[in-house]
Amino acid sequence: MAKYLAFNLGDAFEVGGEGIGGKAGYNTIGEFVSIILPNVYVLAGLIMFFLILLGGIGLISAGGDTEKIQAGSKKITISIIGFAIIFLSYWIIQIISLLTGIEIFV
């Protein structure tokens, strides 16, 4: 049976804290973000890849149907806009890291 019914999320970020599930906690919230953020970029890249793939398959299999062509091109357009947003967010984080001297990506 669990030791506690609930836990304080802030305890996971204390130095030497117990952490969640008894595992060692993160020293700072920045360390937590530094671990999560690269994984978010990988996930966004995979989603973009599959959206472009599905959009391309939709365009190929449209067979002249304008609704299917528009749906396929819309998927490709959305994935390119999403890529631009993710690309810009990465470089904005790099600029902030350079200006402040704080290493965001460890």
Buried (B, 14 or more C-beta within 10 A) or exposed (E): EEEEEEBEEEEBBBEEBBBEEEEEBBEEEBBBBBEEBEEEBEEBEEBBEEBBEBBBEBBEEBEEEEEBBEBBBEBBEBBBEBBEEBEEBBEEBEEEEEEEEEEBEE
